Amino acid sequence: MATKYRIKRVYEPAAKADGKRVLVDRVWPRGISKDAAALTDWVKDAAPSTGLRKWFGHRPERFAEFRKRYVAELKGNAAVDELRTLGGTVTLLYGAKDKEHNQAVVLRDVLER
C-alpha cells in the first residue's frame, strides 16, 4: 500500500481518516495537551532547524526562500526516511496558523517525490 501524506493543524480535532498522526514541529504547540493532539509520533528532526524557523518567522514573503533552505536541510535527513517507512495514511501535524506557508507543506512535497 502506497503511503498517502496529508497535512493538518494540530489544533484541529483528530479523525479516523488521519491515519498516523505525526507532529513535525521542533517545539510543542502552545495550548494543546498531549491527549488532545492524539499523536502517533513526534518527529522533531523532520522540522526546520531552529535558525531557519526563526529566520522564516512565518512571513509569507520569505516562503520561497524558506522552501529552498528547508529542502536543502531535508536532504540526507534520517527523519525523512523514518516518515517514508510509516505506510498507509500519514497526517503531518503542524502548529502554524498559515495553512499555505508552513513546513508541513514543504515536507509533504518532499515525501511525495
LOBAVO-562980 format. One line per 3 residues: number of its first residue (from 1); their letters; for each residue z, x, y of C-alpha. Coordinates in steps of 0.1 Angstrom, whole numbers, plus 5000, padded with zeros to 4 digits. Layout:
<nodes>
NUM	a	Z:X:Y | ...
</nodes>
This chain:
<nodes>
1	mat	5000:5000:5000 | 4990:5014:5034 | 5017:5018:5060
4	kyr	5015:4994:5089 | 5031:5006:5121 | 5044:4981:5147
7	ikr	5064:4987:5179 | 5092:4966:5193 | 5120:4969:5218
10	vye	5153:4975:5200 | 5168:4946:5221 | 5145:4920:5205
13	paa	5160:4902:5175 | 5154:4917:5141 | 5129:4898:5120
16	kad	5119:4899:5083 | 5083:4908:5094 | 5097:4941:5109
19	gkr	5100:4957:5075 | 5117:4990:5080 | 5133:4992:5115
22	vlv	5133:5028:5128 | 5147:5038:5162 | 5126:5066:5177
25	drv	5147:5073:5208 | 5167:5105:5212 | 5196:5087:5228
28	wpr	5212:5055:5217 | 5200:5025:5238 | 5226:5010:5261
31	gis	5243:4977:5255 | 5233:4972:5219 | 5256:4976:5189
34	kda	5245:4992:5156 | 5248:4959:5139 | 5226:4941:5164
37	aal	5200:4969:5161 | 5198:4963:5124 | 5183:4998:5118
40	tdw	5168:5012:5086 | 5169:5046:5101 | 5172:5066:5134
43	vkd	5147:5094:5136 | 5158:5112:5167 | 5135:5142:5161
46	aap	5104:5119:5165 | 5114:5113:5201 | 5101:5133:5230
49	stg	5122:5164:5239 | 5149:5159:5265 | 5130:5178:5291
52	lrk	5098:5158:5286 | 5117:5125:5286 | 5134:5134:5318
55	wfg	5102:5146:5334 | 5084:5114:5325 | 5112:5091:5338
58	hrp	5093:5060:5326 | 5069:5064:5356 | 5036:5048:5346
61	erf	5016:5071:5368 | 5028:5100:5346 | 5020:5083:5313
64	aef	4986:5100:5307 | 5001:5135:5311 | 5032:5124:5292
67	rkr	5010:5113:5263 | 4992:5147:5262 | 5025:5166:5262
70	yva	5042:5144:5237 | 5013:5145:5213 | 5015:5183:5215
73	elk	5052:5182:5207 | 5045:5160:5176 | 5021:5185:5161
76	gna	5038:5200:5131 | 5069:5179:5136 | 5085:5171:5103
79	avd	5098:5138:5116 | 5062:5125:5118 | 5057:5134:5082
82	elr	5090:5116:5074 | 5077:5084:5091 | 5044:5086:5073
85	tlg	5062:5085:5039 | 5081:5053:5045 | 5053:5029:5034
88	gtv	5049:4992:5039 | 5056:4978:5074 | 5075:5002:5097
91	tll	5086:4989:5131 | 5092:5017:5156 | 5120:5007:5179
94	yga	5124:5019:5215 | 5148:5011:5243 | 5125:5013:5274
97	kdk	5117:4982:5294 | 5080:4990:5298 | 5062:4978:5267
100	ehn	5030:4997:5275 | 5042:5031:5288 | 5067:5044:5263
103	qav	5069:5070:5235 | 5067:5044:5207 | 5031:5035:5218
106	vlr	5021:5072:5216 | 5039:5078:5183 | 5023:5047:5167
109	dvl	4988:5060:5177 | 4996:5094:5162 | 5009:5079:5130
112	er	4978:5057:5127 | 4954:5086:5129
</nodes>
